[in-house]
């Protein structure tokens, strides 16, 4: 039976040709979206949009956005529009527009716009992904768990984990063996977060194949299927992703963490166990609806005044705290030590501060000593400038919005991509941005820069809730290493270091190896 002609082959050719023409017409129409709206755009190509290099793994996502940022900035534009495949992304270039989106007009851009499905993928329902009233309620509940007082309460756990770190560094120095510093620091932060978030001694510093370390690594392993998922999440509408029942968390990772959290919760509730950690605070939220200063998981009358956390909600918050806590801090410390190894004058200045501060605290790691290390803070801030763990931040426009000082209206549902790496390496804000210079964060230089040009933790109401903890953890790790050891770049490190195009975190492609020398 024929449909168009008397030749079925010709009919098929005609149908395929019509379909392809339709696809091309759709892409061409879609890729003219920003032009029709009056927003500057570049030269997107069919199918790939502006992200051909990223899609073919020629550069990282952060580098791709930085390249687009630089193109817009060189043309004098204050904003621009780009495409991941056919999907449009609005890219603010001017820090004033960034400030409006992240802070002043936050009610228009409350959500990150990340795809997640709490039902199919329960560990995805965490604070970073949650939206609207769910996010507001969860943020209010979790904020008391990240106060300075609560973090200080957890400090001893951080200090205790430095013993295992020192042992590894000592053996590396003794045996003249290059240290795979990202792996070592990943094990260090896994032990810290495992203890604080789950109340479990992970022992990954002693055993690199410990389960928490194994499954923590699994989350950030990006194979071909994972890259396809990331590209789909960037390029396709959420409605399509839900129709496909796309699940981002790997099944073995979900099973491990859900079981670990469930076992911990059951054990503590049954035995009324108290520990000075994040899990205790989550258990209070689950059973009491709020965080208190006592040691009880439930109140005397077993009443819950507010809506409590479900086990799935508790699990998702513990999961994201684990991931963010171990990966971003270990990455930051790794890049800091890389820069200190290649800038010995900065390393020596930082070591002098460490020794001077610790001498006032009986040479002990204390919370108060960490707070006094102002040059250390500059070093970490400069590290986060050059190597922000999340090189872009996304927001979704939740109601029509007119861009300040223009007549251009962003429509509800538009995704905004804030090019963090582009802002951090803009010579207008940072002199000689390729140079590692902690004085970029001197009081004078910080005051002279526009706001919203340093965004490793985001800003506004959705600023990273774990900012203080992340900074403290990085300070403790760097202090433990630098007070006793001098680090230099090993010949095993491929130089110049390049970013891993497959990772959505700012990570070195072939790792960073350091030579370690014990100081007298």
Secondary structure, DSSP 8 states (H G I E B T S, - for coil): --SSSS-HHHHHHHHHHHHHHHHHHHHHHHTTHHHHHT--B---BTTTBT-HHHHTTSS-HHHHHHHHHHHHHHTT-SEEEEEETTEEEEEE-SHHHHHIIIIITGGGS-B------TTT-GGG-STTT--HHHHHHHHHHHHGGGSHHHHHHTHHHHHHHHHHHHHHHHHHHHTT--EEHHHHHHHHHHHHHHHHHH-----TTT-TT-HHHHHHHHHH---HHHHHHHHHHHHS-HHHHHHTT---S-HHHHHHHHHHHHHHHHHHHHHT---SSHHHHHHHHHHHSS--SSS-SS-TT---SS----HHHHHHHHHHHHHIIIIIHHHHHHHHHHHHHH-HHHHHHHHHHHHHHHHTTTT---HHHHHH-HHHHHHHHHHHHHT-SSS-EEEE--S-EE-TTSS-EE-TT-EEEE-HHHHHT-TTTSTTTTS--GGGGSHHHHHHS-SSS--TT--GGGS-TTHHHHHHHHHHHHHHHHTTEEEEE-TTS-SS--B-TT-SS--BTT--EEEEEE--
